[in-house]
Amino acid sequence: MNDGKTSLSRRRRWLLLALLGALVLLLVLAAYWPRALVVEVASVSRGDFERSIEEDGSLRPQQRYLITAPSAAQLQRPVLRVGDPVRRGDVVARLTPLAAPLLDARTRLMLQQRVGSADAARRAAAAQVQRLQAALAQASADAERAQRLAQGHFIAAAALEQARLAQQAAQQALAAAQAEQAMAEHALAEARAALRGDDTAAAAPPAPGWTLRSPVDGQVIKLHLQSAAVVAAAQPLLELADLRALEAVIEVLSQEVGQIQVGAPVRLSFGRTAADVPGRVLRIEPVAVTRVSALGIAEQRVNVIVGLDAAAPSTASLGDGFRVDARITVAAQPGVLLVPTAALQRGAAQWQVLLLEQGRARARVVQVQDRNAEQAWIAADLEPGQAVLLFPGDIQDGQRVRTRAPAR
């Protein structure tokens, strides 16, 4: 009787141990059983593909007019201000001749001595003229006397010729002396004018000057001088431009500029509150300049000139030097098969995507025609609407996955 009870108790103990072992085994299997990874998915779609280069730049007028001083002069105080409109032919600046400089005591004394020297030279030249006039009169009388004697054959022909030559020499000497007298009188007048220039400058009426006019209908975009001042020849005074005709200068990396074609469409952005303005690439300058980026890296950049659509309403509030963000289209294709760029995974030799099929990831090789930062244009390897995994990382073909539950 006791043996039967002991055997029954032993069987129950073994059964309990077996149940505990099975439970532990199930727990271990559950812990190490591969779980489905939580993934994000997107759908394959059909649409328009576009690849572009995004850079910033600034606006400038297509034609800029610099008004300069034609000669050293006194600039009158400008009446125009930056932003004032001007019409072709309007007066934009007035210039008057420079006044005579004031003389200090030393300079005045030097000029007085110069006047005295010039007056002495004039008197010496006048005395020389009187002396030569007397010599000419004597030579003329000798020539007349020789002429009468030659007619009576009292002197030889050579003597008559010598008398005439002496008369001509006296005439030439008198002409030279008269020229020197005139030069001395001009020098005296110049010295006297220099001496009394500062005395008469204040009393003299204002001399006529130059009136500079606008060559174009536009606006004043820069004033180099805000007040009256003495200016030198060719000194800049102000700048004019027609702000209805603007262009954008976009600095593009020299490694990327080869993808841009003249005539390529461009979208120009001037901020969140302003509408985008369409434009076209007008020209690409064949010269690169060195620019240092915010990270301190020296870069070679090329200016791409973009013409704005003047008909756009938002261009009316733009001006010279305004910052602009440009999106230059370098490739476009309508109605193609698109997948997110984040869904691409590099396979052994080519690109592939992972499709979500019945709770598992299935690898599918795709042929990428082109791509940008957001989308990739692929050949007809997939169907629109198929779900592809985003950011696949190390997910393998056939691995169990599940989509993330929507937030409540």
MARFINU-727622 format. One record per residue (C-alpha): x, y, z. Coordinates in steps of 0.02 Angstrom, whole numbers, padded with zeros to 5 digits, always signed. Layout:
XYZ ...
END
This chain:
+00000+00000+00000 +00139+00119+00046 +00237+00070-00109 +00093+00121-00221 +00079+00291-00139 +00265+00318-00154 +00265+00274-00340 +00120+00391-00372 +00206+00533-00281 +00365+00501-00380 +00272+00507-00546 +00189+00671-00499 +00358+00745-00454 +00433+00693-00621 +00281+00758-00712 +00299+00926-00623 +00483+00935-00666 +00445+00894-00847 +00315+01032-00853 +00437+01156-00777 +00572+01105-00901 +00453+01125-01047 +00403+01297-00982 +00585+01351-00966 +00621+01286-01141 +00473+01385-01210 +00534+01541-01121 +00709+01520-01193 +00640+01491-01367 +00529+01643-01351 +00675+01749-01295 +00788+01698-01439 +00656+01680-01574 +00687+01810-01711 +00564+01954-01696 +00492+02058-01836 +00586+02224-01856 +00486+02385-01851 +00513+02479-02014 +00449+02630-02109 +00379+02607-02283 +00335+02715-02432 +00247+02682-02596 +00316+02673-02771 +00239+02814-02874 +00239+02885-03049 +00275+03069-03076 +00394+03201-03140 +00579+03185-03096 +00692+03336-03076 +00874+03354-03022 +00939+03525-02979 +01084+03621-02903 +01041+03734-02757 +01153+03882-02717 +01133+04060-02658 +01183+04223-02739 +01134+04406-02755 +01041+04522-02873 +01117+04661-02977 +01055+04776-03117 +01088+04719-03294 +01155+04893-03334 +01240+05004-03206 +01285+05186-03247 +01426+05272-03152 +01423+05463-03159 +01597+05539-03137 +01670+05715-03134 +01733+05771-03306 +01867+05881-03225 +01929+05941-03058 +01788+06052-02993 +01677+06100-02847 +01527+05983-02827 +01367+06068-02769 +01268+05984-02632 +01169+05840-02708 +00980+05855-02703 +00949+05672-02746 +00948+05528-02623 +00966+05341-02642 +00805+05271-02715 +00748+05432-02799 +00681+05402-02976 +00761+05495-03121 +00714+05515-03302 +00830+05518-03450 +00899+05696-03465 +00865+05747-03284 +01002+05845-03196 +01087+05732-03069 +01240+05837-03021 +01306+06014-03041 +01490+06064-03042 +01573+06235-03036 +01755+06281-03070 +01874+06283-02923 +01903+06451-02837 +02077+06526-02831 +02173+06466-02679 +02208+06587-02534 +02386+06654-02520 +02493+06654-02364 +02620+06792-02328 +02767+06695-02399 +02677+06652-02561 +02615+06830-02580 +02791+06898-02562 +02856+06775-02692 +02719+06828-02814 +02758+07012-02785 +02940+06980-02827 +02885+06885-02982 +02781+07035-03036 +02932+07148-03014 +03043+07032-03115 +02915+07020-03254 +02895+07211-03259 +03084+07233-03273 +03091+07107-03415 +02950+07202-03502 +03043+07369-03489 +03204+07288-03553 +03108+07215-03701 +03031+07386-03738 +03202+07469-03735 +03269+07336-03852 +03126+07369-03972 +03164+07557-03972 +03348+07524-04005 +03311+07408-04150 +03184+07531-04220 +03323+07660-04227 +03441+07534-04306 +03308+07491-04437 +03285+07676-04477 +03472+07696-04502 +03480+07539-04612 +03333+07601-04716 +03415+07771-04744 +03578+07687-04793 +03487+07576-04917 +03399+07726-04998 +03563+07821-05012 +03650+07670-05088 +03507+07654-05212 +03531+07834-05274 +03720+07815-05283 +03704+07653-05379 +03591+07738-05506 +03729+07866-05538 +03859+07729-05546 +03952+07801-05399 +03957+07635-05300 +03968+07455-05351 +03818+07339-05358 +03891+07238-05214 +03883+07389-05099 +03697+07414-05143 +03661+07230-05107 +03752+07240-04940 +03648+07392-04888 +03484+07302-04931 +03537+07147-04832 +03580+07256-04684 +03403+07332-04694 +03321+07159-04697 +03425+07101-04548 +03371+07255-04450 +03187+07217-04491 +03204+07037-04430 +03292+07091-04270 +03152+07217-04236 +03017+07083-04262 +03105+06967-04140 +03121+07106-04012 +02935+07148-04029 +02891+06964-04000 +02998+06962-03843 +02912+07121-03785 +02740+07040-03808 +02798+06885-03713 +02862+06995-03571 +02694+07087-03563 +02600+06919-03552 +02716+06859-03415 +02685+07019-03317 +02497+07000-03337 +02506+06819-03277 +02608+06868-03123 +02486+07008-03080 +02336+06890-03101 +02416+06762-02985 +02447+06897-02856 +02270+06966-02853 +02178+06799-02882 +02132+06772-02699 +02077+06954-02681 +01952+06947-02824 +01889+06768-02796 +01763+06819-02664 +01699+06969-02760 +01691+06885-02931 +01522+06817-02991 +01506+06627-02995 +01582+06556-03154 +01476+06439-03262 +01509+06256-03230 +01451+06085-03289 +01278+06007-03277 +01278+05817-03276 +01119+05730-03336 +01050+05555-03319 +01081+05440-03468 +00937+05322-03424 +00766+05307-03343 +00796+05226-03175 +00840+05258-02993 +00986+05319-02890 +01065+05165-02813 +01220+05242-02735 +01286+05414-02687 +01474+05423-02670 +01466+05599-02595 +01326+05659-02480 +01375+05843-02476 +01466+05979-02573 +01650+05941-02598 +01800+05968-02709 +01815+05823-02831 +01955+05765-02945 +01940+05721-03128 +01853+05552-03156 +01801+05540-02972 +01638+05440-02950 +01490+05546-02897 +01337+05431-02903 +01270+05272-02983 +01108+05248-03080 +01017+05092-03137 +00851+05030-03203 +00794+04910-03066 +00656+04842-03178 +00793+04744-03270 +00881+04636-03140 +00988+04480-03150 +01049+04357-03018 +01231+04308-02995 +01240+04130-02926 +01407+04060-02869 +01416+03875-02914 +01557+03752-02876 +01670+03728-03026 +01645+03539-03010 +01457+03558-03037 +01446+03700-03162 +01478+03581-03308 +01303+03508-03282 +01219+03676-03312 +01165+03727-03487 +01128+03903-03550 +00938+03923-03551 +00908+03802-03407 +00756+03847-03300 +00787+03920-03127 +00676+03950-02977 +00728+04100-02871 +00671+04116-02690 +00680+04278-02589 +00608+04218-02424 +00457+04133-02349 +00338+04277-02378 +00385+04311-02560 +00331+04204-02706 +00463+04115-02808 +00518+04201-02968 +00556+04100-03126 +00712+04135-03225 +00832+04066-03356 +01021+04045-03362 +01087+04184-03473 +01273+04144-03472 +01409+04054-03375 +01566+04153-03344 +01724+04059-03397 +01824+04116-03244 +01825+04039-03070 +01861+04134-02910 +01919+04068-02742 +01795+04079-02598 +01820+04019-02419 +01670+03924-02352 +01600+03937-02176 +01705+03783-02132 +01864+03870-02188 +01882+03770-02349 +01945+03859-02504 +01825+03825-02649 +01830+03870-02834 +01666+03947-02886 +01598+04008-03052 +01469+04146-03078 +01310+04088-03164 +01207+04236-03226 +01018+04211-03217 +00891+04326-03297 +00730+04359-03199 +00557+04355-03271 +00514+04541-03262 +00328+04500-03277 +00326+04416-03106 +00235+04530-02982 +00360+04499-02841 +00505+04578-02936 +00437+04753-02905 +00503+04753-02726 +00678+04688-02768 +00838+04788-02779 +01025+04789-02802 +01121+04669-02688 +00969+04571-02626 +01008+04392-02572 +00926+04252-02672 +00917+04063-02660 +00923+03980-02831 +00867+03807-02887 +00945+03773-03057 +00869+03626-03151 +01001+03516-03232 +00893+03364-03276 +00705+03335-03292 +00595+03191-03351 +00404+03185-03342 +00296+03033-03303 +00429+02911-03237 +00433+02781-03098 +00493+02855-02934 +00549+02784-02767 +00617+02878-02617 +00806+02891-02618 +00802+02829-02438 +00735+02661-02502 +00890+02621-02606 +01010+02490-02541 +01175+02447-02620 +01180+02264-02667 +01327+02158-02720 +01345+02242-02889 +01196+02357-02912 +01056+02448-02825 +00908+02359-02746 +00755+02397-02641 +00666+02294-02509 +00481+02265-02540 +00359+02228-02401 +00270+02065-02447 +00168+01964-02320 +00265+02027-02170 +00437+01995-02245 +00567+02099-02337 +00595+02043-02515 +00745+02111-02611 +00716+02174-02786 +00856+02234-02901 +00817+02401-02985 +00903+02502-03121 +00927+02682-03063 +00919+02805-03209 +00949+02961-03105 +00920+03024-02929 +00917+03178-02819 +00914+03205-02632 +00732+03149-02616 +00684+03036-02760 +00762+02910-02878 +00705+02880-03056 +00707+02694-03093 +00669+02586-03243 +00507+02488-03255 +00560+02361-03123 +00418+02395-03000 +00234+02438-03003 +00157+02598-02934 +00084+02572-02762 +00207+02437-02704 +00273+02465-02528 +00461+02485-02508 +00560+02495-02346 +00641+02660-02301 +00817+02662-02228 +00840+02473-02247 +01012+02471-02168 +01065+02290-02135 +00893+02210-02163 +00914+02051-02264 +00806+01970-02395 +00668+01866-02313 +00683+01945-02141 +00520+01969-02044 +00467+02152-02031 +00315+02249-01977 +00264+02429-02004 +00260+02552-01864 +00091+02570-01782 +00012+02741-01814 +00022+02863-01667 -00141+02888-01572 
END
